[in-house]
Amino acid sequence: MGAIALKVYYDKNTGKIYGENSAELANKSVPAITYKSKVALSVQLIKSALITDVYDTTGVVAAEAAIDDDWYHYYEGALTAPLTGTIAAIPAEDFSPTPDVYETGNITLVNAAGLTETIAYTAYALANGVYTFTVSKTLDNTYAAGDICRIVAQKLVVADNTDIDLANIATGLAVVSLDGFTQPFQRWSQGKKEITGTSFALFLKDVAGDDIIPVIFPFRCLGRMFDFLSVPPAPDDYLDPRYALASTIPKLLTLTSHPTPTTALSTIDAAAPVGSWGIFGGYKYTWTGAATVVSVDITTSWSR
């Protein structure tokens, strides 16, 4: 199915958006996406109300975007049993706020020492206030009963770096591919013509993985009259400021040369500077290149 092409002009100084006719977009005239539809959203950065007054962007090498109606990163609870080694389930309770749980998703564990990892779950059950998440994982750390268990919040729509065309970002243009076929969009558009209070957020990043230009404006999310019991795919990405999107790393690391690593990945720790070989923006990686990194293999998440 082809994508619907939309274009907005975003005034970096005021946060206002304009259409191609130079009229300000607000209320019902702001961009929209319908559940199950795809949108190719062109975002042109400008520095005044003149849509030809483009903002010359420098230093942007990666991006991530999302559409949602809240700003939750996670729902926090506590493990009801210790976890170590290879596990098939994660039991937890006492989540706050009340979690919005989907058939598949991601769990982040944090132990008393602050060590953390994120694990995909493929199913869950709820009984007597305890959520039991089905997983298949050999843990990197050990966790005690009572340690933190976080359900990673899912956004209505997420676009990672592979979904964002930055070919013309030097002149302030980013093209974001948005896919409305997601579990949250399906659930929250059920029985509704529109999900209220939704916004689009685009974060443009520099070579260190830091946000240098945030772009945020209202974006409508519309329901669909029929769905034919379709099942959206499992989430493969999420937005959380502690983690870099894996897809951004190869592009960033090809920009500079790095010495051939002499230390095994297992000995690299959190003291290594972000952007050095072995760690970028919260991910450890091994490389498969010589002086210049050409590809990476994401192995495990790591918290700053």
N, C-alpha and C positions, 0 to 999 in steps of 0.2 A: 504494500500500500504506500502510495506517495505521501510525502509530508506537505502540510499546508505552510506556505511561505508567509512570514510576517516580518515587518521591520519597524523598529522603534529607534528614536534618537534620545539618548539619555544625557541630560545636562549634569555634568559631574559636580558643578558648583551648587546647584539648587535641588538636585534629586528629581526634577520634573522630567516627564517623558513627552515626546512629540511624535506625531505621525509624519508621513511623507508629504503631507500638504501643509506642514509647519504648525498645525493646530495642536494645542496641548491635549494630551490624552488623560482622561479622568473618569471615574465612576464606570458607567457601562461601556465607555469607549476604549478602555484599556485592553491589552491583548488577552486572548483566552485560548484555553485548550480544553477539548472534550475528552472524557474518559474513553480510552482505547484509541484515540487519534494520535497522530504524530505531527509535530510542528518544527519547522526550521526557522528559528528566531534569530534574525540579524539585529545585533545591538551595536549601534554606532554611538561612540562617546563624543560629545560635543562640550564646548566650554561657555556657551551662551545660548539664548533662545533661538539663535540662527542655526538652522540645521546644517548649513554649509560650514559652520565654524568648528571644524573637527578638532578633537583633542589628540595631539600627537603623543602616543603612548610609547614609552621606552622602558625596557627592563622586564617586560612581561614575557614569560616563556611557557606558562601553563595556566590552567584554569579549572574550576569546578563550579557547578551550578545546581540549583534545586528550586522546586516550587513546594510550598507547604502553607498550612494555616496555623502552625505553632512553631515554637523554637526549641522544643525539647531535644536534648541530645541523647538522653537515656532515662530509663526507669530503674531506680535502685532498690535492691532487696538484699537478702542475706542467704548464704548457703545453709541448708539444713543438715548437711553431712560433709565430712572431709573428702577431698579429691586429690588423687595422686596417680601418676603413671597413666596407663591407657584407660580411658573412660568411655562409657556408652550413654551416660545420662548425667544431667546436672539438675539437682533438686534445690529449689529456692523458694522463699516466701517473704511476706511483709514488704512488698514493693510499694514505693511511693514516687509519684502519684500512682493511682490505679493504672496499671500498664495497658497499653494498646498492643496486644500480642497477635502476631500473624502465624500462619501455618509454617512458614520458614523464616529465618532471620539470623541475627548474630547476637551472641552473649559475650560480655566482657567480664572477666574475673580479676579481682584485685586482692592480694593477700596482705597480711599485716606489715610485711616489709615493703609494700608498695609495688611489688612485681605484678605484672599484668599481661594478659593475652586475650585475644578475641577469637571466638570459636563459632563456626556456623552450626545452627541446629536445623534439623529436617522435619521435626514434628514436636508437638508438646501436648501435655495432658494437665488438667487442673483437678485436684481432689483435696478437700479439706483445707483449702487455702494454700496448698503447696503446688507450685508449677514444676513439672518434670520435663526437661527439654532433652530430646533425643539427639545425641551427637556421636561422632566417631573421631576420637582425638587422643594422641599421646601428649600429655601436658608437659610444658616446659618448666612449670613451677608446681609447688605443693600448696594446697589450700586447706584451711581448717573450717569446721562448721562455724558459721557466724561471719566468715569473710564476705566481702562485697561481691554481689552478683548484679550486673547491670544488663538489662535488655536494651539493645541499641535501638533508638527510635528510628522508624522508617519514614521517609518523606513521601509526599504524594508523587513527585517526579524527581529523579536525580539524573544529572548529566556529568560524567567524569571527563577527564582530559581527552579521551578518545572520541567523545561526542561533541567536542568544541573545536571549530576551525579558527585558528589564530593566524592564518596566512597573511592577513592584512591588519594585524593588531598594531603595527607601527603607526597606522593612521587611525587607530581607535575603533576598528571594526572586529567584532567577534560574532561567529555564527554558531548558535547552540542548537543541537538536535535534541528535541524533547519527545519522549515516548510516554503516552498517557495510559499504557496498559500495565498497571501495577496493582499489587494487593491493596495498598492504602487507598488508592484512587477508587478502586472497585468498592471497597467497604464504605468509604465516607460519602460516595455519591449515590449509594443505595437509597432509593426513594426520594431523591432530591433533584431539582433542576440545576442547583448550583451549590457548591461548597463555599461558605462565606469566609471572608477575612483572609484570603490567600494572597501570597506575595511570591515574586520571583527574586532570587538572589544569585548573583554571579560574582565569584571572587577570582580576581586576576592575580597571579602569583609570580614572584621573581625566582631567580635561580636557586635561592636558599629555601624555597617552598613557602615563603611568607606572603601573606596577603598584602598587596600594595594598592589595589584599587577595588573597593567593594561597590557593587552596582545592585541596588535594591529598589523595586517598585511594585505596585499592585499588579496582580495577574489573575484573571478569572479562571476558575475550574468548574466546568459545566458537566452535568450528569448526562446519562444516556438512557433513552426510553427502554431499550431492550439489550440484553447481554448474552442470552442463550447459554447460561451457566458456564461460561468460559472461565478458565483458571489462569490467572496471570503468572508469569514466571517468578521464580525465587529471586530475591534481591541479590545483586552481585556487587553492590557498592553502597556506601552510606557516607554522610557528612559528619565528621567529628573532628574538632580542631586538633586532637592529639595525633591524628593519623594522616599521612600523606596518601594521595591516591596512587596506587601502584603504577598506573598507566603514565604518570608524569615523569617517573624516574628515568627511563631510558633517554628521553628527550633532554632532560636537564643534564645528565651526566655526560652526554656526548659533547657538551660545550667546553669542557676542560679536560686536561690530561691529569692522570693520577699515577702515582708510583705503583709498580707491581706489588700486590699485597704479599706480605711475608708472615702475617699472623692469621691463624685459623679463625674462621667466623665465630666459633664458640667462645673465643677469648676476647672478642670485642665487647666492650661494655658501654654503659651510658655516658662515660666520660669522653668518648670520642666526639669530636665536634660535628655538629650537623652539617652535612654537605661533604664530609670527607668520605673516602672509600669505606664501604662497610655499613654506613648508616646514612640515611637521608630521611628527614622529616618524620621519623618515628618507625621506619622499617629497616631491618637488617637485610642485607642482600649479599649474594656472592656474585662475582662477575665472570664473564666468559670472553674477555678481551685482553689486549696487551696494554700498551700505554694509554690508549683511549678506550673508555668503556663503550661497547656497542650493544650489549644486551645484559640484562640482569635477571636474577631469579629470586623473587620474593620468598623468604622463608618463614619469618615470624614477626609479629608486631611487637613494638617496644614503646614504652611510655617515657616521655621526657620527665 
